[in-house]
Amino acid sequence: CYDIRFPALFHRLSVLGTDIVVVPAAFTVPTGEVHWLPLLQARAIESLVYVVAAGQWGEHAGGRRTYGHSLILGPWGERLAELPAGPGVVCADLDMIRLAELRQRFPTVQHRREL
């Protein structure tokens, strides 16, 4: 789940032609409440990819609690499907034609430069 904090990884996947990035994570509740959604949305938007994020949920040894909130985001950062805290399954239809259109209208992946 730490990988979500590195935009370059998602950028590289997009350059390689990735359309869907799956992010498994075990964010603790305090971190998840603040970082989970904004980080996922940023990665989806920056790289113009669908993000399928599986968030571990529950209470674990030593009292550690994980946030859950599994979700699927579109390349515009919009929530296509989301679970509240708790166990479950999340599903959504992914429109690959729309993804191609967005990438054509906003070729940000090709325009990105090293500084």
Backbone hydrogen bonds, N-H to C=O, Kabsch-Sander energy under -0.5 kcal/mol:
donor,donor_aa,acceptor,acceptor_aa,energy
4,I,1,C,-1.1
5,R,2,Y,-1.9
6,F,3,D,-2.0
9,L,6,F,-1.2
10,F,6,F,-0.9
11,H,7,P,-2.6
12,R,8,A,-2.5
13,L,9,L,-2.1
14,S,10,F,-2.2
15,V,11,H,-2.6
16,L,12,R,-1.9
17,G,14,S,-1.8
18,T,13,L,-2.5
21,V,50,Y,-2.9
23,V,21,V,-0.5
23,V,52,V,-3.0
25,A,54,A,-2.5
29,V,65,R,-1.9
32,G,28,T,-3.2
33,E,29,V,-2.5
34,V,30,P,-0.7
34,V,31,T,-0.7
35,H,31,T,-3.2
36,W,31,T,-0.5
36,W,32,G,-1.0
37,L,32,G,-0.5
39,L,35,H,-2.3
40,L,36,W,-2.0
41,Q,37,L,-2.8
42,A,38,P,-2.3
43,R,39,L,-2.2
44,A,40,L,-2.3
45,I,41,Q,-2.6
46,E,42,A,-2.9
47,S,43,R,-1.7
48,L,44,A,-1.0
49,V,44,A,-1.4
50,Y,19,D,-2.9
51,V,73,L,-1.9
52,V,21,V,-2.6
53,A,51,V,-0.6
53,A,71,L,-3.1
54,A,23,V,-1.7
54,A,52,V,-0.6
55,G,53,A,-0.8
56,Q,25,A,-3.0
56,Q,54,A,-0.6
58,G,66,T,-1.4
60,H,64,R,-3.3
63,G,60,H,-1.7
64,R,61,A,-1.0
66,T,58,G,-2.8
67,Y,27,F,-2.8
68,G,56,Q,-1.9
69,H,84,P,-0.6
71,L,53,A,-2.1
72,I,81,A,-2.6
73,L,51,V,-2.9
74,G,78,E,-2.7
77,G,74,G,-2.3
80,L,72,I,-2.9
80,L,78,E,-0.6
81,A,72,I,-1.4
83,L,70,S,-2.8
95,D,93,D,-0.6
96,M,94,L,-1.0
99,L,95,D,-1.8
100,A,96,M,-2.1
101,E,97,I,-2.3
102,L,98,R,-2.7
103,R,99,L,-2.4
104,Q,100,A,-1.8
105,R,101,E,-2.5
106,F,102,L,-2.6
108,T,106,F,-2.1
111,H,107,P,-1.6
112,R,108,T,-1.2
